[in-house]
Amino acid sequence: MTLNIRELVNEDASLISRRAWSDRAVYELEKQAIFARTWLFLGHESQIRNAGDFVQAYMCETPIILARGEDMAIHASVNSCSHRGLPVCRNDHGNTKRFVCPYHNWAYKVDGELASIPQERQVKCKPDKSTLGLKKVPRVESWRGLIFGSFNEHIEPLETFLGDMTFYLGAWLDRFPGGVEFVGSPHRWVIDTNWKLPVENQLGDVYHGPYLHASIIAADSEAGMEIDNYAYNAIPTPGHGASFRLMPSDTPVDKLAWGFESVVGQLGSDELKDYLRSVQEQAEAQVGAVRARMKGLAYGVYPNLSFLWSNAGFKVSHPRGPNKVEYWSWSVVPADAPEHLKRQLRNNHASFFGPGGILEQEDAEAWMQQNIGANIDFADDRKFYYGLGLGEETTHPELPGEITTGANEYYARAFFSRWRDELLAALEQA
Amino acid sequence: MNSTLSGFELQYSVEQFYYREARLLDGREYKSWLTLIHPDISYSMPGRTNPLVDNRERGNESMISVERELEGIDSDGLPFRDENYAILWVRVDRSYKMNSWAENPPARTRRIIGNVEIIEDAGDRLSTLSNFHLFYARPGLKDYFYAGQRHDTLIRIEDSYQILKREIVMDVANVNVPTLGLFL
């Protein structure tokens, strides 16, 4: 069957085919058209502070070792031995001088260079070890400690790729003079759904909140009212998105401060509350008056990185075939917060999101049920409707990018227009 | 409770407590279950990871101990759950709302509790270990199987117990179940 990409996403991206979410051929094309070409999130510099530190990562289904070399540079290598292809790194994180393949003990430095072949002295024809290192991810760049890699040697610089998304990411990340750090190992949650749905959920789908999550966040709750009155979606570049509340300038600090709306913030110790207040009181000096009034919801960085500001989590939706994801999530805390407060703040994410979270169990249920709808027969003529707010995107004097209200689905139309165009471009080049 | 129970009687009373708890949870009587929870509860589930094995530990049991895989509440890592009474109360309250979609319709569950050991008897407090297998059938999805170990501190209340501390060690590599947000 030949793929008709324009059948998957129509011109204004208001209709999306079920096959875009479930077809194996579409998925294989996504790998070549998107994951082989764009920037992909690998990890955070706080995870690999010292020479020899490493963590595992993925670029789509390809396992990656992200490591700090002896030269203190950041290296990303494909975790697959040059001899028989086994993963040479079998641990989630650690500090080492060598990765040793279990099969024949070929040994690699943390930067991926091949250090030794035990069988080499038994043969006369010596392999050229300098050409037999692990495959390097050719481009690795960081912004604010967030490390991305790309298999596309000719890709634009990371900061160009992020564009005005840095304005929105910085609105949170730059509040903390010492930056942020990722806490512990990511939670790895396997969910029967397509990788794009968790992404879309965080990219700008504000208005599933008061409905899917009404058991916890009622529409008439304070958070629900704030979303009704002050929520915006910003689309700085198609595929990226930021949803947030832009609060009035006379909003009291306790209503504005990040973390206060969480149970952790509300029930936390006085010391924690003082800390959250102090962060907010410095916010204007750190990020300027407009961004200090921003109270974030959720963000997406194309194609599969999400940032949940309200609960301080970073997430990556790693594809595992058309109908499965490995959804990784980390709690993120300010690096210069006192250690005992970091332990309170890490809960802001894990109690609500991730596999044990009160809230995200409802999301996972919705995602798994959508996957059933995406795989059914006899309904291909009924595409998913993405037309809410069609043509109503506009601009805002204080905010970069295209701006919509919270209920407008332009964020998703923009994502799927980019997705469609990248698939078409790959097919044309093939 | 009579603190002069024999070892057999003490073991029996703890096992009966856990069977009753399992029956309440499988019967979705979460409000009744909450009466078994002490107001000062620490209820947690460590994260589970695959750290690098320390070469110097070769030959020792500690080399592959379960503890070194856990990111619990006293670690700098990321637990799956770290909850107090208020959060458990929110979870119970949620269960009886029409829009708790992950549990509407509710999953059919069956817990088997076993390997109950009293590790320490400190008078009014007992430290225990117990294992569980949980069968989980959520309408509209596949069936799932959960396994793990609970490390509890029980406090004696009149002729029964309340749970003051529970740490749940899940036997998971990747999380292959739809939620770890159950009462376990």
Contacts between the chains, C-beta under 8 A, distances in Angstrom:
chain1	res1	chain2	res2	distance
A	90	B	50	7.3
A	91	B	50	5.0
A	91	B	51	6.0
A	91	B	52	4.4
A	91	B	53	7.5
A	92	B	49	4.8
A	92	B	50	4.7
A	92	B	51	6.8
A	93	B	49	7.1
A	93	B	51	6.5
A	93	B	52	7.2
A	94	B	51	5.9
A	94	B	52	2.7
A	95	B	52	7.0
A	96	B	52	6.1
A	183	B	76	7.3
A	183	B	77	6.8
A	183	B	78	4.9
A	184	B	47	6.0
A	184	B	49	7.6
A	184	B	71	4.8
A	184	B	75	7.3
A	184	B	76	6.7
A	184	B	77	3.1
A	184	B	78	3.4
A	185	B	47	6.0
A	185	B	49	4.0
A	185	B	71	6.2
A	185	B	77	6.2
A	185	B	78	6.4
A	186	B	78	7.6
A	187	B	47	6.4
A	187	B	78	6.8
A	187	B	80	6.5
A	187	B	175	6.7
A	188	B	174	4.5
A	188	B	175	6.2
A	189	B	174	7.5
A	189	B	175	4.6
A	190	B	174	5.2
A	190	B	175	6.4
A	190	B	176	5.0
A	191	B	178	7.5
A	192	B	141	7.8
A	192	B	142	7.9
A	211	B	99	7.7
A	212	B	99	7.7
A	212	B	101	6.5
A	214	B	97	7.7
A	214	B	99	4.5
A	215	B	94	4.6
A	215	B	97	4.3
A	215	B	99	4.9
A	215	B	100	4.5
A	215	B	101	7.9
A	216	B	90	7.2
A	216	B	94	6.4
A	263	B	86	6.9
A	263	B	87	6.4
A	263	B	90	7.3
A	267	B	84	7.8
A	267	B	86	5.9
A	326	B	174	6.5
A	330	B	78	6.9
A	331	B	78	5.3
A	339	B	76	7.7
A	342	B	76	7.9
A	343	B	73	7.5
A	343	B	76	7.9
A	346	B	78	6.1
A	346	B	79	7.9
A	346	B	82	7.8
A	347	B	82	5.1
A	350	B	78	6.1
A	350	B	79	6.3
A	350	B	80	6.5
A	350	B	81	6.6
A	350	B	82	6.7
A	351	B	81	6.7
A	351	B	82	6.9
A	351	B	83	6.3
A	351	B	87	5.9
A	354	B	80	7.0
A	355	B	80	6.2
A	355	B	175	4.3
A	355	B	177	7.6
A	355	B	179	6.5
A	355	B	180	4.4
A	355	B	181	7.6
A	356	B	45	6.0
A	356	B	80	4.0
A	356	B	81	4.2
A	356	B	179	7.5
A	356	B	180	4.1
A	356	B	181	5.3
A	357	B	181	6.4
A	358	B	87	7.3
A	358	B	90	6.4
A	358	B	91	6.0
A	358	B	94	6.7
A	358	B	181	6.2
A	361	B	102	4.2
A	361	B	178	7.2
A	361	B	179	4.2
A	361	B	181	4.9
A	362	B	100	7.3
A	362	B	101	5.0
A	362	B	102	5.3
A	364	B	102	7.1
A	364	B	178	5.7
A	364	B	179	6.7
A	365	B	101	5.1
A	365	B	102	4.3
A	365	B	178	7.1
A	366	B	101	6.9
A	368	B	140	7.9
A	368	B	141	6.2
A	368	B	178	6.9
A	369	B	140	6.6
A	372	B	140	7.3
